[in-house]
């Protein structure tokens, strides 16, 4: 089932939500030209009974003629009153016909007809015709999260509210709702609530996350309406943090001597901290050991809130012992925050002079200097200082990008920062190194990002229709940069291929092309390419072949073909047509 597949794909607990939504369904439809349609023999009416199905249902219709005449079932899913390729569901005709299709995402009321007896003299189908009825597509409910969101970090073991709004044709108060969660790439999962009744929007469900730590937590809200329509919405991945913060670095180092009088005190934490609480005077302090006096100063934080720096308001006294104190009131940046598990303190002793020598940045490099979009670039720098390096960062500026990256030490002189960049173009890098007294130095580098390679389209299928046309369909290429597709034709699977599309078939429209100029008796080979917004074209797809029955023309064929516009045909209808074409091909 669609729901089960969706939940399994995200590692959620499928067995927590009994799935009755998108499903394999079947119905019998009895018909007579004079009476109309019915679900049971001998009770035909016109209009016939309303057929209700949910989006995604695999619906099988068994049509039985009760008057001995041939009938067919036509469902006008695009509401244009005409049967046409690649738009609607129509069955073969006869006295006993069965066909199946996937109900498309076309919510609302449509009409079904007898494909033989319902059309007017002009071939138009309309309500009020003989043998018609309402075909209602029930939309699946959906949810929109208010909390959590992508930037959420909740402290494990504390109460929080999952807040969301429900959308459906039914009011939210009539929906039944389940909430589940997963993390660790879906290998860990559990129940939050359900089944529970929906409320007026917004819906709020309390949840106390268990004491685990993960950055890929997702909540799934599954809602079911009164018609059995069922939809699942996943939250963005967010964090649950149950790990107390630890101090990973201290500067000046414990028991250091000859520390410059203008030295700054730096605390490096294992994770981002709540700055106001962790840098407050009752949490962090610098004390002069001989007389116990407190030293006034200012506190600053790194962009990721993992590094706190204290700068004294005056030069420290020469050759004097100082004590650094960090209390348990420090807490991390989750909501409401895990407290520092203990208190910590250490001492250092100043020398007689202040440090005015900046660090030395020996090398800066980006590796590789040219990288494809979405792949990592490593910015590396070798930095030394006569006293000690406090921090190294890299400001990276490029197309739609301007950020300061915190660089990490490998334990020696090397520092690095790895990340990916999505937008092609040129990027500049300025590495800044700061020592323990605030002296700074910088050095530059550069790299470039190239567009990612465009994969060739897949799933190319050729269908030969009885109206003398050849239909080429294909699967969409993933990625938001794909603008459209070109279709090519040749007389051999190795080409050469001639482009049929004067302009690419739009990626936002139906992904098919109709070749109306194919000649009988010739086997054609079709390939499809994807084109991105910059005009870059992918390799060609694997060829797919097809040909019209008959005898090849004796005269040369002009292969310069007109382009068929795909206006007016819906994406969902094309998907349905593909189901019908596959069924016809299988039965051929």
Helices and strands as residue ranges (DSSP letters): H 2-9, G 14-16, E 24-32, E 36-38, E 51-54, E 58-65, E 73-76, E 89-90, E 96-102, E 108-114, E 132-138, E 142-147, E 153-155, E 159-167, G 172-174, E 176-183, E 188-197, E 203-208, E 214-224, E 230-234, E 238-241, E 247-251, E 265-269, H 275-278, E 284-288, E 297-301, E 307-312, E 321-326, E 344-349, E 360-367, E 370-372, E 376-384, E 389-398, E 401-406, E 408-409, E 414-420, E 425-435, E 440-450, E 461-464, E 470-473, E 482-490, E 498-499, E 505-506, E 512-515, E 524-532, E 544-546, H 571-587
